[in-house]
Amino acid sequence: MLKTTKSKKRLNLLESICNGITHQEIFETIDYKKQSEDKIKQFTYPILINTLTEFLVLKRGWEDSQRAREFVKANLLWEGNVKTTVHHTHFMGTKNRPDMVLQMDEMNIAIEFKRGDNGRALRSGMGQSLIYSTDYDFVIYLFIDTSDDKKIKLSSNNRKEEVLMKSLWSRYNIKFIVA
């Protein structure tokens, strides 16, 4: 497990990533309950590019937005982009690969997407996130609740769930988001 410090600069970058992958446009435009994870990632990728480009221009003072955009594109690796390669994390004899990786500020940030309406999908993403925390400075895990009653999202504010989410963050640098 890597234990990268949580400086304000790094936290601002992580917040920008979280804002990008949970952008209102994603959940208002596509029927995420019926779309596959691959389709959701495909729709999310350009929104995340835009969010991170805006972050570099507005928060980091990049004057050339086109240059900032190209920088983000070159450093946001996605398994759906044939021009980039997301390398495997080897753990207990298995190969594991996050959905996206952002390489910025001398950090490697794994981004994992899962969708589902039950504990199996939720646990799968948590397990993968723990594995990625052994190789990456930070992990952002977005679980998209597709249950009709939003039971997973609503439960994420319960005490037990909040304690676990805080523990994942403090002990493993895993930012767990339920949308």
Backbone as CSV, one residue per row, in Angstrom:
resi,resn,N_x,N_y,N_z,CA_x,CA_y,CA_z,C_x,C_y,C_z
1,MET,0.843,-1.180,0.000,0.000,0.000,0.000,0.883,1.237,0.000
2,LEU,0.616,2.112,-0.931,1.303,3.391,-0.958,0.578,4.339,-0.014
3,LYS,1.308,5.169,0.648,0.675,6.126,1.559,1.142,7.522,1.181
4,THR,0.543,8.050,0.154,0.870,9.380,-0.325,0.192,10.412,0.566
5,THR,0.883,11.509,0.821,0.308,12.553,1.667,-0.844,13.247,0.956
6,LYS,-1.733,13.774,1.754,-2.936,14.420,1.237,-2.804,15.931,1.351
7,SER,-1.937,16.494,0.537,-1.755,17.942,0.535,-2.981,18.611,-0.084
8,LYS,-3.131,19.887,0.171,-4.262,20.639,-0.378,-4.261,20.580,-1.902
9,LYS,-3.090,20.685,-2.493,-2.963,20.631,-3.952,-3.470,19.288,-4.488
10,ARG,-3.097,18.216,-3.831,-3.533,16.887,-4.260,-5.023,16.690,-4.023
11,LEU,-5.512,17.157,-2.885,-6.938,17.028,-2.594,-7.782,17.797,-3.602
12,ASN,-7.302,18.956,-4.041,-8.021,19.722,-5.063,-8.099,18.952,-6.376
13,LEU,-7.015,18.295,-6.746,-7.017,17.480,-7.964,-7.990,16.313,-7.824
14,LEU,-7.952,15.628,-6.698,-8.863,14.506,-6.470,-10.320,14.959,-6.495
15,GLU,-10.586,16.113,-5.913,-11.949,16.660,-5.928,-12.398,16.940,-7.358
16,SER,-11.494,17.441,-8.172,-11.820,17.712,-9.569,-12.157,16.420,-10.317
17,ILE,-11.397,15.365,-10.060,-11.694,14.068,-10.682,-13.074,13.587,-10.238
18,CYS,-13.342,13.656,-8.944,-14.644,13.227,-8.418,-15.779,14.020,-9.052
19,ASN,-15.586,15.327,-9.203,-16.605,16.160,-9.844,-16.812,15.747,-11.294
20,GLY,-15.732,15.399,-11.974,-15.832,14.996,-13.371,-16.575,13.691,-13.562
21,ILE,-16.295,12.702,-12.725,-16.928,11.390,-12.922,-18.342,11.320,-12.353
22,THR,-18.738,12.335,-11.587,-20.111,12.376,-11.062,-20.884,13.560,-11.636
23,HIS,-20.393,14.110,-12.725,-21.000,15.299,-13.329,-22.483,15.060,-13.614
24,GLN,-23.269,16.065,-13.335,-24.719,16.005,-13.508,-25.103,15.559,-14.919
25,GLU,-24.364,16.010,-15.917,-24.670,15.676,-17.315,-24.658,14.161,-17.557
26,ILE,-23.789,13.454,-16.870,-23.693,12.004,-17.055,-24.998,11.331,-16.657
27,PHE,-25.507,11.680,-15.504,-26.671,10.989,-14.969,-27.990,11.520,-15.519
28,GLU,-27.959,12.711,-16.117,-29.170,13.253,-16.734,-29.282,12.886,-18.208
29,THR,-28.176,12.515,-18.837,-28.172,12.282,-20.279,-28.345,10.818,-20.639
30,ILE,-27.604,9.947,-19.994,-27.679,8.533,-20.363,-28.511,7.763,-19.345
31,ASP,-29.108,6.683,-19.808,-29.865,5.814,-18.913,-28.875,4.850,-18.263
32,TYR,-28.239,5.315,-17.199,-27.163,4.555,-16.567,-27.646,3.240,-15.967
33,LYS,-28.947,3.110,-15.737,-29.472,1.850,-15.208,-29.433,0.750,-16.264
34,LYS,-29.535,1.144,-17.526,-29.575,0.161,-18.606,-28.260,0.061,-19.369
35,GLN,-27.404,1.060,-19.243,-26.141,1.061,-19.986,-25.091,0.218,-19.267
36,SER,-24.202,-0.360,-20.038,-23.096,-1.131,-19.468,-22.078,-0.180,-18.840
37,GLU,-21.207,-0.738,-18.010,-20.132,0.078,-17.432,-19.273,0.688,-18.532
38,ASP,-19.022,-0.073,-19.588,-18.201,0.444,-20.689,-18.838,1.671,-21.333
39,LYS,-20.150,1.641,-21.532,-20.848,2.797,-22.122,-20.796,3.994,-21.180
40,ILE,-20.942,3.745,-19.898,-20.881,4.833,-18.914,-19.494,5.463,-18.923
41,LYS,-18.448,4.633,-18.946,-17.071,5.153,-18.992,-16.832,5.926,-20.283
42,GLN,-17.359,5.397,-21.388,-17.199,6.060,-22.682,-17.842,7.444,-22.659
43,PHE,-18.973,7.577,-22.018,-19.650,8.866,-21.920,-18.950,9.781,-20.916
44,THR,-18.403,9.198,-19.864,-17.748,9.967,-18.803,-16.400,10.532,-19.237
45,TYR,-15.662,9.789,-20.043,-14.294,10.168,-20.420,-14.187,11.606,-20.939
46,PRO,-14.966,12.035,-21.944,-14.811,13.420,-22.419,-15.219,14.462,-21.374
47,ILE,-16.167,14.127,-20.531,-16.566,15.054,-19.467,-15.426,15.203,-18.466
48,LEU,-14.760,14.109,-18.152,-13.614,14.168,-17.245,-12.467,14.950,-17.882
49,ILE,-12.251,14.777,-19.167,-11.230,15.563,-19.884,-11.543,17.051,-19.734
50,ASN,-12.793,17.429,-19.973,-13.195,18.838,-19.861,-13.027,19.359,-18.436
51,THR,-13.433,18.567,-17.455,-13.337,18.980,-16.052,-11.889,19.193,-15.640
52,LEU,-11.015,18.276,-16.022,-9.603,18.400,-15.650,-8.910,19.524,-16.410
53,THR,-9.312,19.747,-17.654,-8.762,20.876,-18.419,-9.144,22.186,-17.746
54,GLU,-10.407,22.302,-17.382,-10.882,23.498,-16.681,-10.142,23.676,-15.352
55,PHE,-9.904,22.594,-14.659,-9.156,22.634,-13.397,-7.761,23.218,-13.617
56,LEU,-7.067,22.744,-14.642,-5.712,23.243,-14.909,-5.716,24.725,-15.264
57,VAL,-6.710,25.151,-16.019,-6.776,26.553,-16.437,-7.190,27.450,-15.268
58,LEU,-8.259,27.091,-14.575,-8.799,27.960,-13.527,-8.065,27.857,-12.192
59,LYS,-7.657,26.669,-11.808,-7.046,26.477,-10.487,-5.524,26.447,-10.514
60,ARG,-4.970,26.037,-11.636,-3.520,25.917,-11.716,-2.877,27.001,-12.576
61,GLY,-3.705,27.831,-13.208,-3.178,28.979,-13.935,-2.598,28.699,-15.313
62,TRP,-2.958,27.574,-15.909,-2.504,27.315,-17.273,-3.171,28.334,-18.188
63,GLU,-2.396,28.998,-18.996,-2.948,30.033,-19.872,-3.456,29.473,-21.192
64,ASP,-2.865,28.405,-21.658,-3.233,27.817,-22.944,-4.147,26.614,-22.695
65,SER,-5.445,26.807,-22.896,-6.395,25.736,-22.599,-6.223,24.546,-23.540
66,GLN,-5.810,24.792,-24.767,-5.589,23.682,-25.699,-4.412,22.815,-25.229
67,ARG,-3.369,23.474,-24.759,-2.212,22.745,-24.227,-2.609,21.957,-22.970
68,ALA,-3.435,22.570,-22.128,-3.923,21.882,-20.928,-4.742,20.651,-21.320
69,ARG,-5.590,20.798,-22.322,-6.421,19.688,-22.799,-5.549,18.534,-23.317
70,GLU,-4.544,18.862,-24.097,-3.645,17.835,-24.631,-2.876,17.144,-23.505
71,PHE,-2.488,17.919,-22.496,-1.797,17.355,-21.335,-2.702,16.344,-20.620
72,VAL,-3.955,16.735,-20.411,-4.900,15.839,-19.736,-5.107,14.579,-20.571
73,LYS,-5.317,14.743,-21.860,-5.530,13.578,-22.726,-4.338,12.623,-22.696
74,ALA,-3.143,13.188,-22.639,-1.936,12.350,-22.624,-1.736,11.647,-21.288
75,ASN,-2.312,12.192,-20.223,-2.069,11.655,-18.881,-3.265,10.953,-18.251
76,LEU,-4.400,10.981,-18.941,-5.569,10.237,-18.475,-5.665,8.973,-19.326
77,LEU,-5.180,7.899,-18.773,-5.151,6.631,-19.493,-6.467,5.908,-19.256
78,TRP,-6.992,5.348,-20.332,-8.299,4.703,-20.266,-8.249,3.450,-21.110
79,GLU,-8.754,2.375,-20.597,-8.715,1.115,-21.334,-9.515,1.175,-22.634
80,GLY,-10.430,2.121,-22.760,-11.218,2.273,-23.980,-10.526,3.085,-25.058
81,ASN,-9.374,3.652,-24.748,-8.612,4.442,-25.718,-7.488,3.564,-26.260
82,VAL,-7.540,3.252,-27.552,-6.541,2.352,-28.138,-5.148,2.964,-28.160
83,LYS,-5.045,4.262,-27.934,-3.742,4.931,-27.951,-3.041,4.906,-26.592
84,THR,-3.726,4.446,-25.569,-3.121,4.398,-24.234,-3.199,2.979,-23.677
85,THR,-2.362,2.713,-22.715,-2.339,1.404,-22.063,-2.431,1.592,-20.554
86,VAL,-3.393,0.930,-19.971,-3.498,0.880,-18.518,-2.846,-0.432,-18.098
87,HIS,-1.763,-0.328,-17.360,-1.004,-1.516,-16.977,-1.677,-2.264,-15.831
88,HIS,-1.441,-3.547,-15.804,-2.003,-4.408,-14.769,-1.288,-4.214,-13.435
89,THR,-2.036,-4.401,-12.382,-1.496,-4.537,-11.041,-1.491,-6.031,-10.748
90,HIS,-0.357,-6.549,-10.376,-0.256,-7.970,-10.049,-0.443,-8.131,-8.544
91,PHE,-1.364,-9.012,-8.179,-1.660,-9.222,-6.762,-2.099,-10.664,-6.561
92,MET,-1.399,-11.374,-5.711,-1.709,-12.767,-5.366,-1.886,-13.636,-6.612
93,GLY,-1.001,-13.454,-7.566,-1.011,-14.271,-8.772,-2.053,-13.885,-9.801
94,THR,-2.740,-12.754,-9.591,-3.763,-12.317,-10.544,-3.385,-10.968,-11.139
95,LYS,-3.944,-10.694,-12.303,-3.747,-9.400,-12.955,-5.022,-8.589,-12.789
96,ASN,-4.856,-7.346,-12.391,-5.990,-6.450,-12.162,-5.666,-5.113,-12.801
97,ARG,-6.672,-4.497,-13.412,-6.427,-3.241,-14.111,-7.571,-2.269,-13.843
98,PRO,-7.242,-1.067,-13.349,-8.307,-0.079,-13.133,-8.879,0.399,-14.465
99,ASP,-10.061,0.985,-14.397,-10.717,1.474,-15.608,-9.986,2.657,-16.216
100,MET,-9.507,3.552,-15.380,-8.759,4.725,-15.828,-7.621,4.977,-14.851
101,VAL,-6.585,5.644,-15.351,-5.466,6.060,-14.509,-5.106,7.482,-14.902
102,LEU,-4.993,8.354,-13.914,-4.512,9.711,-14.157,-3.110,9.814,-13.576
103,GLN,-2.177,10.222,-14.425,-0.794,10.440,-14.003,-0.546,11.942,-14.007
104,MET,-0.522,12.519,-12.817,-0.370,13.968,-12.702,0.237,14.300,-11.339
105,ASP,1.007,15.367,-11.292,1.613,15.824,-10.033,2.433,14.721,-9.362
106,GLU,3.159,13.975,-10.176,3.995,12.879,-9.680,3.184,11.838,-8.914
107,MET,1.933,11.678,-9.304,1.052,10.692,-8.682,0.418,9.831,-9.755
108,ASN,0.083,8.627,-9.361,-0.736,7.742,-10.177,-2.040,7.527,-9.429
109,ILE,-3.133,7.872,-10.087,-4.450,7.786,-9.464,-5.289,6.792,-10.257
110,ALA,-5.723,5.719,-9.607,-6.590,4.729,-10.239,-8.038,5.175,-10.090
111,ILE,-8.809,4.982,-11.153,-10.236,5.313,-11.127,-10.996,4.048,-11.514
112,GLU,-11.879,3.617,-10.643,-12.637,2.388,-10.858,-14.131,2.699,-10.875
113,PHE,-14.837,2.153,-11.860,-16.279,2.311,-12.001,-16.941,0.954,-11.788
114,LYS,-18.018,0.946,-11.041,-18.868,-0.234,-10.928,-20.301,0.249,-10.899
115,ARG,-21.175,-0.559,-11.470,-22.602,-0.276,-11.405,-23.297,-1.538,-10.940
116,GLY,-24.408,-1.363,-10.265,-25.144,-2.534,-9.827,-26.204,-2.193,-8.808
117,ASP,-26.942,-3.229,-8.446,-28.038,-3.032,-7.501,-27.942,-3.993,-6.317
118,ASN,-26.742,-4.586,-6.149,-26.605,-5.560,-5.066,-25.194,-5.546,-4.486
119,GLY,-25.026,-6.333,-3.448,-23.751,-6.380,-2.743,-22.613,-6.958,-3.555
120,ARG,-22.912,-7.849,-4.487,-21.851,-8.473,-5.277,-21.059,-7.421,-6.052
121,ALA,-21.748,-6.562,-6.755,-21.067,-5.521,-7.536,-20.328,-4.553,-6.614
122,LEU,-20.956,-4.214,-5.510,-20.349,-3.300,-4.540,-19.050,-3.884,-3.978
123,ARG,-19.096,-5.144,-3.572,-17.908,-5.815,-3.014,-16.809,-5.978,-4.054
124,SER,-17.191,-6.258,-5.272,-16.204,-6.416,-6.342,-15.382,-5.147,-6.508
125,GLY,-16.053,-4.012,-6.553,-15.350,-2.735,-6.692,-14.503,-2.405,-5.477
126,MET,-15.003,-2.741,-4.291,-14.213,-2.490,-3.074,-12.951,-3.334,-3.071
127,GLY,-13.093,-4.594,-3.429,-11.934,-5.477,-3.481,-10.905,-4.999,-4.491
128,GLN,-11.375,-4.618,-5.667,-10.461,-4.102,-6.681,-9.764,-2.838,-6.184
129,SER,-10.508,-1.969,-5.537,-9.926,-0.724,-5.029,-8.824,-1.003,-4.012
130,LEU,-9.052,-1.965,-3.130,-8.018,-2.328,-2.157,-6.767,-2.851,-2.863
131,ILE,-6.954,-3.652,-3.887,-5.807,-4.151,-4.654,-5.073,-2.994,-5.318
132,TYR,-5.802,-2.074,-5.926,-5.152,-0.940,-6.604,-4.392,-0.064,-5.614
133,SER,-4.869,-0.015,-4.375,-4.191,0.827,-3.379,-2.776,0.336,-3.081
134,THR,-2.451,-0.890,-3.485,-1.090,-1.393,-3.289,-0.121,-0.827,-4.315
135,ASP,-0.626,-0.322,-5.436,0.228,0.200,-6.513,0.025,1.674,-6.829
136,TYR,-1.101,2.236,-6.442,-1.434,3.611,-6.812,-1.429,4.510,-5.582
137,ASP,-1.138,5.778,-5.823,-1.117,6.745,-4.724,-2.511,6.972,-4.157
138,PHE,-3.486,7.044,-5.052,-4.882,7.226,-4.659,-5.753,6.365,-5.555
139,VAL,-6.906,5.978,-5.025,-7.908,5.253,-5.796,-9.225,5.989,-5.623
140,ILE,-9.903,6.225,-6.728,-11.255,6.780,-6.680,-12.186,5.687,-7.195
141,TYR,-13.101,5.276,-6.342,-14.036,4.201,-6.669,-15.439,4.785,-6.725
142,LEU,-16.024,4.775,-7.925,-17.391,5.252,-8.117,-18.307,4.051,-8.287
143,PHE,-19.232,3.904,-7.354,-20.258,2.874,-7.479,-21.552,3.556,-7.882
144,ILE,-22.129,3.098,-8.992,-23.373,3.672,-9.505,-24.511,2.733,-9.115
145,ASP,-25.366,3.213,-8.237,-26.488,2.434,-7.719,-27.590,2.386,-8.773
146,THR,-27.876,1.177,-9.272,-28.928,1.024,-10.277,-30.205,0.428,-9.689
147,SER,-30.262,0.285,-8.373,-31.471,-0.260,-7.753,-32.617,0.735,-7.906
148,ASP,-33.815,0.211,-8.044,-34.982,1.074,-8.241,-35.232,1.988,-7.051
149,ASP,-34.965,1.500,-5.858,-35.232,2.297,-4.660,-34.002,3.045,-4.138
150,LYS,-32.885,2.957,-4.873,-31.632,3.648,-4.493,-31.170,3.255,-3.089
151,LYS,-31.393,1.991,-2.734,-31.075,1.525,-1.381,-29.592,1.656,-1.039
152,ILE,-28.728,1.445,-2.014,-27.287,1.520,-1.742,-26.876,2.967,-1.522
153,LYS,-27.335,3.841,-2.407,-26.994,5.266,-2.270,-27.539,5.827,-0.955
154,LEU,-28.779,5.503,-0.643,-29.382,6.006,0.593,-28.672,5.457,1.832
155,SER,-28.212,4.231,1.773,-27.519,3.623,2.915,-26.109,4.162,3.105
156,SER,-25.554,4.792,2.079,-24.168,5.270,2.181,-24.008,6.363,3.237
157,ASN,-25.110,6.941,3.697,-25.048,7.968,4.739,-25.243,7.405,6.146
158,ASN,-25.457,6.100,6.243,-25.605,5.481,7.562,-24.262,5.473,8.292
159,ARG,-24.317,5.401,9.594,-23.102,5.488,10.416,-22.065,4.420,10.059
160,LYS,-22.487,3.176,9.976,-21.560,2.077,9.699,-20.873,2.281,8.345
161,GLU,-21.647,2.681,7.359,-21.106,2.903,6.022,-20.148,4.093,6.004
162,GLU,-20.522,5.161,6.703,-19.644,6.337,6.774,-18.321,6.001,7.448
163,VAL,-18.363,5.186,8.489,-17.136,4.787,9.186,-16.225,4.014,8.229
164,LEU,-16.798,3.090,7.473,-15.989,2.324,6.522,-15.411,3.228,5.433
165,MET,-16.225,4.128,4.907,-15.753,5.032,3.852,-14.608,5.915,4.361
166,LYS,-14.730,6.404,5.578,-13.656,7.218,6.164,-12.406,6.383,6.401
167,SER,-12.588,5.144,6.800,-11.448,4.257,7.027,-10.724,3.938,5.713
168,LEU,-11.481,3.684,4.659,-10.859,3.447,3.348,-10.018,4.647,2.935
169,TRP,-10.519,5.838,3.206,-9.807,7.059,2.848,-8.567,7.253,3.723
170,SER,-8.728,7.114,5.028,-7.597,7.404,5.918,-6.519,6.321,5.878
171,ARG,-6.905,5.079,5.704,-5.932,3.983,5.750,-5.373,3.588,4.389
172,TYR,-6.183,3.745,3.335,-5.781,3.227,2.027,-5.802,4.259,0.902
173,ASN,-6.160,5.493,1.205,-6.276,6.548,0.182,-7.293,6.185,-0.899
174,ILE,-8.377,5.534,-0.489,-9.453,5.180,-1.411,-10.619,6.121,-1.169
175,LYS,-10.969,6.874,-2.181,-12.134,7.761,-2.143,-13.299,6.972,-2.728
176,PHE,-14.276,6.653,-1.902,-15.410,5.824,-2.299,-16.634,6.714,-2.449
177,ILE,-17.210,6.711,-3.646,-18.360,7.561,-3.958,-19.508,6.671,-4.423
178,VAL,-20.700,6.928,-3.925,-21.887,6.225,-4.394,-22.783,7.243,-5.080
179,ALA,-23.140,6.954,-6.323,-24.004,7.864,-7.097,-25.272,7.148,-7.514
